[in-house]
Amino acid sequence: MEQNNSSEMTEINEVSLSQRLDALSLKLDKLQENIKILMNEKSFMEHKISDAQGRIQKILNKLPQTADTRQLTLLDNSSEASHE
């Protein structure tokens, strides 16, 4: 009789273990899917950042250099005029 109970417990434990493994497998699949999504989003954001940096650099390149005193003088005069 004890052997019968023992084999039933073993079967229950095997079923329970199998169910847990199946649940873990599903969770792992979802995690892997989420990782793929996050990696794609990361790549997309890196591309957007790179594009934005390029646009900012183009704008900075169009700004007057410090050697161009005409532009700087105009900027200085306009800031004084706004304070008056």
Secondary structure as GFF3:
##gff-version 3
##sequence-region A 1 84
A	DSSP	alpha_helix	2	62	.	.	.	ID=ss1
A	DSSP	alpha_helix	69	83	.	.	.	ID=ss2
###
